[in-house]
């Protein structure tokens, strides 16, 4: 079954638009994927930088608090007088109000004078940061604290934990604490160091920093110690926080002091994440910050954009067809009219050709009649003389002369007829060519009709 011109034109238009939008959608998806990847990396890097700001803010807060304690006149007097009970009361109040995990004062020998939690008075605090403070150096840094230091502060339960894989199996154990610590010397009125104050925040299962970062930045935040997440805003499938879970992606780069940006899957969700090393004040890597944005967000943006493109493409197709169909209909009708005119002209030309062919037949008939007349005259001219007297001779001579004249005239007519015959033959050849052209025009008219209607004409 042949398709009409209308169907072909509209089908071609629809096909061209669909191909255009399919190619556009694929190109847009590819381009958008690359653009979103670059945008996502910038977004994650920006978020990671913001996360670092909250980390530094907390570190500065710890430093400021310890220095304020070290400079308080009451503290200096109580240290000089070794008033442990009074010091303990002050330290407990400061630690509780400031959100510090521990706050401790030692004497010039490094022995504990007072702790915010009231334990271990008189024991030596074996901390390198306290030793540095006792020689007059103020310290503010990120650190890994051993259980031996955290146990007297009653912080061992907060730190000790099993590292569990996604299937629940235990793959390791955490026995150190990630902390922001600060130590400052305490001086008497003569500026002699008489002790030191040492305080900090243990990050394991401490969510203040990661919560602030996620609320402000919108992504997910986590802190990593020894290839394990010790605090995060990442959620498991059951809604609980992802903590004490292993991290392997990018950790080799981080331990070498470099940042990693790439895809990391946590709790079954793929994130575009950046992991930055956390350095202590000696530029050693002690931990890592993790900030990520779910890849689904970028995929949703990409899919939504492509769907919108296709939807508007279909709307554009409908609008294009609304304008194209009347145009196609007008063109089809114009071609149909031209087809009819060609067909009628072919018929008229055929009639003329037939009439010309009949005229040629008349010329042939005239030629045949003249030839018969000539034969008759020649017969009369060659007949014998009559038997009458002289009058008969004269008459015979006159008839003979007339016959000869008629014969000459007949020869001239025959010459003209020959010319007419030659012209007739030439015209007949031209008429045959015209017949061929008529047939061609008829075929053209039939083809135009079939093109427009899509059917076959008889």
Residue, then its C-alpha position, 0 to 999 in steps of 0.5 A: x500500500x502506497x502512502x499519500x504525499x500528506x502522510x509522507x510529508x507529515x511522517x518525514x516532519x515527525x520523524x525529523x523532529x523526533x530524531x532531532x530531540x532524541x539526539x538532543x536529549x542524548x547530547x544534553x545528557x552526556x554534556x550535562x553528565x560532564x557538567x554536573x560532574x564538574x559542578x558536583x566536584x566544585x560543590x563537594x570541594x566547597x562543602x569540604x572547605x566549609x566543613x573545615x571551617x567548623x572544625x577550625x572553629x571548634x579547635x579555636x574554641x577549645x584553645x580560647x577556653x583553656x587560655x582563659x582558664x590559665x589566665x584567671x586569677x582565681x585559678x592561678x591562686x588556687x594552683x599556687x595554694x594547691x587547692x584541688x577541691x576549689x579547682x575541681x569545682x571551677x573546672x567542672x563548671x567550665x567544662x560543662x558550660x563549654x561542652x569540653x570532654x575533659x579539663x585538667x590542671x597539673x602542677x609544675x611536675x605534671x601531677x594532676x591537681x584537679x580534673x573536671x570529673x574529679x578523678x586521678x588527683x596526684x597522678x602524673x599526666x603523661x601527655x606530650x602536650x602537657x609537657x610542652x605547656x610546662x615549658x611555657x608553650x601554648x598548644x592547640x592541635x588535633x590529636x590521637x589520644x590513647x586509652x591510657x590517657x582517656x581512662x582517668x578522664x572516664x572517656x574510655x567507654x566513649x572511645x572503645x568500639x568495634x568496627x563493623x562491616x555492612x554485614x555486621x561482622x567485626x573487622x577491627x577495634x578502635x582503642x584511640x580517641x580523636x580529639x581537639x586538644x589545647x594546653x596552656x601554661x599557668x604562671x604566677x605573678x612573677x611569670x614563672x610557670x607553676x602548672x598547666x591547664x589541659x582540655x579538649x573535646x573527644x570526637x568519637x561519638x561526638x556529633x556537634x561538629x558534623x551536625x553543624x556542618x551538615x545543617x549549614x552545608x546540606x551534605x553529609x559529614x563524617x570524621x575518620x580515625x584509623x580507617x573508621x568513621x567515628x562520627x557522622x551524619x550519614x544515615x543507615x537504612x534504619x535511620x540510625x547514624x553510620x558510625x564505627x564503620x570502615x572506610x577504604x576509598x581514598x584513604x591511601x591518598x589521605x594518609x599521604x597527606x593528599x585530598x581525595x575526591x571521588x565516589x564513595x559508597x556508605x550505608x548502601x548509598x553512593x556519594x560524591x565525596x571529598x576526604x581531606x587529611x587532618x593534620x596536627x601542629x607538627x603536620x602529621x596526618x592524624x585523622x580525616x574529614x569526609x564530606x559528601x553529596x549523594x550522587x542521586x541528587x545529580x542524577x535526579x537533576x540530570x533525569x529531570x532536565x532530560x525529561x523536561x527536554x523531551x516533554x517540551x519536545x513533544x509539545x513543540x512537535x504538536x505545535x509544529x504539526x498544528x502549523x505543518x498539516x495545513x501547509x501540507x494540505x495546501x501543497x497537496x491540493x495544489x499538486x493535485x490541481x496541477x496533476x489534473x491540468x497536466x492530465x487534461x492537456x495530455x488528452x487534448x494533445x492526443x486528440x490533435x495528434x489523432x487528427x493530424x494522423x487522419x490528415x496524413x491519410x487524406x494525403x495518401x488517398x489523394x496521391x493514389x487518385x492522382x496516380x490512377x488518373x495518370x495511368x488512365x491518361x497514359x492509356x488514352x495517349x497510347x491508343x490507336x488513331x481513329x478510322x475517319x477521314x481528315x477531320x478525324x485526324x485533326x481531332x485525334x491530334x488535338x486529343x493527343x495534345x490535350x492528353x499530353x498536357x494533362x499528363x505533364x500537369x499530372x506529373x507536376x501534381x505528382x511532384x507536389x504530391x511527393x513533396x507533400x508525402x515527404x512533409x507528411x512523413x516528417x510530420x508523422x514522425x513528429x507526431x509519433x514523438x508527440x504521442x510519446x510525449x503525450x504518454x509521458x505527460x499522462x504518466x506524469x499526471x498519473x504519478x502526481x495523482x498517485x503521489x498525492x492520493x497514495x493510490x493507483x489511478x486507472 
